[in-house]
Amino acid sequence: MRVKNFSLSFGLGVFKALSDEARVRILFLLYKQEEMCITDLEHILDFTQTKTSRHLRFLKNAGLVSSRKVDQFVYYRIKQQARDIIAQIFQYMNKDAVLLHDLETFHILYSNRELAIWKLHHQKKLYSS
């Protein structure tokens, strides 16, 4: 669903959400990765759990992100209604050094996670043989 127009209060919420560097960094990662766990955001951005939760709550209250809980993990994503607005904003910020560093950190952590999963899987095979 595309947003063709929105209310003043929604617009103010969007601009307030984008007025903080931490929230912009979180939104950029969510925009690039579709959905992320709060713990991944903490590690990538080197934020405390409290800071990450506070900013995600702000983004959620502004109507920009939604969440879902799976076991003890909470995953966040940009709401479909806000995706066009966010895409247009990041179209002009896609070469920012800080945002690109965050994305690179994500890729490093993700590749290490894949390596760790692979090692665990193969260790189980060795012990079960």
C-alpha positions as CSV (number, residue, x, y, z in Angstrom):
1,M,0.0,0.0,0.0
2,R,1.5,3.3,-1.0
3,V,0.9,6.5,0.9
4,K,-0.4,9.2,-1.5
5,N,-0.9,11.8,1.3
6,F,-0.8,11.8,5.0
7,S,-2.0,13.9,7.9
8,L,0.0,16.7,9.5
9,S,0.4,14.7,12.7
10,F,1.8,11.7,10.8
11,G,4.2,14.0,8.9
12,L,5.4,15.6,12.1
13,G,6.0,12.1,13.6
14,V,8.1,11.2,10.6
15,F,10.2,14.3,10.8
16,K,10.6,14.0,14.5
17,A,11.7,10.4,14.1
18,L,14.2,11.4,11.5
19,S,15.6,14.2,13.7
20,D,17.7,11.8,15.7
21,E,20.8,10.0,14.3
22,A,20.2,6.8,16.2
23,R,16.7,6.4,14.8
24,V,17.9,7.2,11.2
25,R,20.6,4.5,11.6
26,I,18.0,2.0,12.8
27,L,15.6,2.8,10.0
28,F,18.4,2.5,7.4
29,L,19.3,-1.0,8.6
30,L,15.6,-2.0,8.7
31,Y,15.2,-0.5,5.2
32,K,18.1,-2.5,3.8
33,Q,17.4,-5.8,5.6
34,E,13.6,-5.8,5.7
35,E,13.4,-7.2,9.2
36,M,15.9,-7.3,12.1
37,C,16.0,-8.6,15.7
38,I,16.5,-6.0,18.4
39,T,19.6,-7.8,19.6
40,D,21.2,-7.6,16.1
41,L,20.5,-3.9,16.1
42,E,22.2,-3.5,19.5
43,H,25.3,-5.3,18.4
44,I,25.6,-3.5,15.0
45,L,25.0,0.0,16.4
46,D,26.8,-0.7,19.7
47,F,23.8,0.6,21.6
48,T,22.6,-0.5,25.0
49,Q,19.4,-2.5,25.1
50,T,17.6,0.5,26.8
51,K,18.7,2.9,24.1
52,T,17.7,0.6,21.2
53,S,14.3,-0.2,22.8
54,R,13.6,3.5,23.4
55,H,14.3,4.5,19.8
56,L,12.4,1.5,18.4
57,R,9.4,2.5,20.6
58,F,9.6,6.0,19.3
59,L,9.6,4.7,15.7
60,K,6.7,2.4,16.4
61,N,4.7,5.2,18.0
62,A,5.4,7.4,15.0
63,G,3.8,4.8,12.8
64,L,7.0,3.9,10.9
65,V,7.8,0.4,12.2
66,S,6.0,-2.7,13.4
67,S,7.1,-5.6,15.5
68,R,6.5,-9.3,15.9
69,K,7.6,-11.6,18.7
70,V,9.1,-15.0,18.1
71,D,9.9,-16.8,21.4
72,Q,12.0,-14.3,23.4
73,F,13.1,-12.3,20.3
74,V,11.4,-9.2,18.9
75,Y,11.8,-8.5,15.2
76,Y,11.2,-5.1,13.7
77,R,10.4,-4.0,10.2
78,I,9.3,-0.8,8.4
79,K,5.6,-0.6,8.0
80,Q,4.5,-1.0,4.4
81,Q,2.6,2.3,4.5
82,A,5.9,4.1,5.4
83,R,8.2,2.2,3.1
84,D,7.9,4.7,0.1
85,I,8.6,7.7,2.3
86,I,11.7,6.0,3.9
87,A,12.9,4.8,0.5
88,Q,12.8,8.3,-0.9
89,I,14.7,9.7,2.1
90,F,17.4,7.0,1.9
91,Q,17.7,7.5,-1.9
92,Y,19.6,10.7,-1.0
93,M,21.6,9.2,1.9
94,N,22.7,5.9,0.5
95,K,26.4,7.0,0.3
96,D,26.7,8.3,3.9
97,A,29.8,6.9,5.6
98,V,28.1,6.1,8.9
99,L,25.2,4.3,7.4
100,L,27.4,2.3,5.1
101,H,29.6,1.4,8.0
102,D,26.5,0.1,9.9
103,L,25.6,-2.0,6.9
104,E,29.1,-3.4,6.6
105,T,29.1,-4.3,10.3
106,F,25.8,-6.1,9.7
107,H,27.3,-8.1,6.8
108,I,30.3,-9.1,8.9
109,L,28.2,-10.2,11.9
110,Y,25.8,-12.1,9.6
111,S,28.7,-13.9,7.8
112,N,30.2,-14.8,11.2
113,R,26.8,-16.1,12.3
114,E,26.6,-18.3,9.2
115,L,30.1,-19.6,9.9
116,A,29.2,-20.4,13.5
117,I,26.0,-22.2,12.4
118,W,28.0,-24.2,9.9
119,K,30.7,-25.2,12.5
120,L,28.0,-26.3,15.0
121,H,26.2,-28.3,12.3
122,H,29.4,-30.1,11.3
123,Q,30.5,-30.7,14.9
124,K,27.2,-32.5,15.6
125,K,27.9,-34.7,12.6
126,L,31.4,-35.5,13.8
127,Y,30.1,-36.4,17.3
128,S,27.2,-38.5,16.0
129,S,29.4,-40.6,13.7
